[in-house]
Amino acid sequence: MHSDQTEVRSHRPKHTAERIQSLLGKLMLVAVAVLAVGMIYGIVTTGSATPSWMH
């Protein structure tokens, strides 16, 4: 055995569960960003943070 020789392994394809898990994290970030933008837009356009049905 020689320690200077390295074995190159091919990159194994990701399993479906791993793909869904990484996609789910990204989708959650996008959802939070969209909700935050919508909330800020609602506050700016109405002038108050209280929904109309709570007045």
C-alpha positions in Angstrom: 0.0 0.0 0.0 1.2 3.4 -1.0 -0.1 6.4 0.9 0.6 8.8 -2.0 -2.0 7.2 -4.2 -5.5 8.5 -3.7 -8.6 6.7 -4.7 -11.1 8.9 -6.6 -14.7 8.0 -6.0 -17.4 9.1 -8.3 -20.0 11.4 -6.9 -23.1 9.3 -5.9 -26.4 10.7 -7.0 -28.6 12.2 -4.3 -31.6 10.2 -3.1 -35.1 11.6 -3.7 -35.5 12.2 0.1 -32.3 14.3 0.2 -33.5 16.3 -2.8 -36.9 17.0 -1.2 -35.3 17.9 2.1 -33.0 20.5 0.5 -35.8 21.8 -1.7 -38.1 22.1 1.3 -35.7 24.2 3.2 -35.4 26.6 0.2 -39.2 26.7 -0.2 -39.6 27.6 3.5 -37.2 30.5 3.2 -39.0 31.8 0.1 -42.4 31.5 1.9 -41.2 33.4 4.9 -39.7 36.1 2.6 -43.0 36.4 0.6 -45.1 36.7 3.8 -42.7 39.3 5.2 -42.9 41.4 2.1 -46.7 41.0 2.0 -47.0 42.1 5.7 -44.8 45.2 5.1 -46.8 46.1 2.0 -50.0 45.8 3.9 -48.7 48.0 6.7 -47.4 50.6 4.3 -50.6 50.8 2.2 -53.1 50.8 5.1 -51.1 52.9 7.6 -51.7 50.5 10.5 -50.7 46.9 11.4 -54.2 46.1 12.6 -56.3 44.1 10.1 -59.6 45.7 9.1 -61.6 42.9 10.6 -60.2 43.6 14.0 -61.3 47.3 14.1 
